[in-house]
């Protein structure tokens, strides 16, 4: 029999979350309790076995497509949840996000997974949580600036571009605005784009008074809207009776991305450029232990799952523990409509 709180303490010790006082108390108990000792040994064996599992990378076929779509759905779901609150604070009193991480390998319900790999949900939440942030409101088609800082920001410039699947520009809007401290401000409302493909893109950019870009955001949208059965809502879900048409994402024209990387101790700086005429959608960068090697985890990326418009260049950084490398690092570059490549 496992004795009360000692079972919880054993689990917390495995998670490296046990304080020195509780650790000493647990060690004293384990010395005289064979049942709890056996329980602790079993949990440690499970932990070692899971850690020894090889990293499984997707094939170039259906597995990869499903993984990309899962990450895109996770990115959008978490971004939308937190952006909705940001635009409505503090008429909306808060939001609860479930959950931080997974206790086993999976694609949903976490910001980072069992292997400590940050997923689409992590970067969607990170995007929505920018200190000064530009976003799109699905309910009324407005473009909103959310100020999460304690200072007023004046002389901001908001830009919006609507593009079809071929990256043809359909609409451009700009506006100047000020936003109070810890508040939100609506810049303008976008009309339904004329001549848009059923799936299209909205690119937003926010520049400060000096002209420095402080926020970028990109949405994949549809001329056909989701239809919700509000009369059948439960506390945890509202059923969808008709879905938006995002199938155009499967027919994106191919794009090219050029990438270069520079490595310092515990840090990678990656520059990616899109010289093609089509946008490069949902690009994922990963620091790896040599070409074709395992991903270096845990890792903190400045941004990821990014989209480059034609002619656009971004420079992103990642930090990690140098001891986790074990080989000369490289950065893999992959995305929805680009070929996987390696930057050294």
Secondary structure, 3 states (H helix, E strand, C coil): CCCCHHHHHHHHHHCCCCCHHHHHHHHHHHHHCHHHHHHHHHHHHHHHHHHCCCCCCCCCCHHHHHHHHHHHHHHHHHHHHHHHHHHHCCCCCCCCCCCCECCCCCCCCCCECCCCCECHHHHHHHHHCCCEEEEECCCCCEEEEEECCCCCEEEEEEEEEEECCCCCEEEEEEEEEEECCCEEEEEEECCCCCCCCCEEEEEEEEECCCCCEEEEEEEEEECCCCEECHHHCCCCCCCEEECCCCHHHHHCCCCCCEEEEEEECCEEEEEEECCCCCCEEEEEEEEECCCCCCECCCCEECCCCEEECCCCEEEEEEECCHHHCCCCCEEEEEECCEEEEEEC
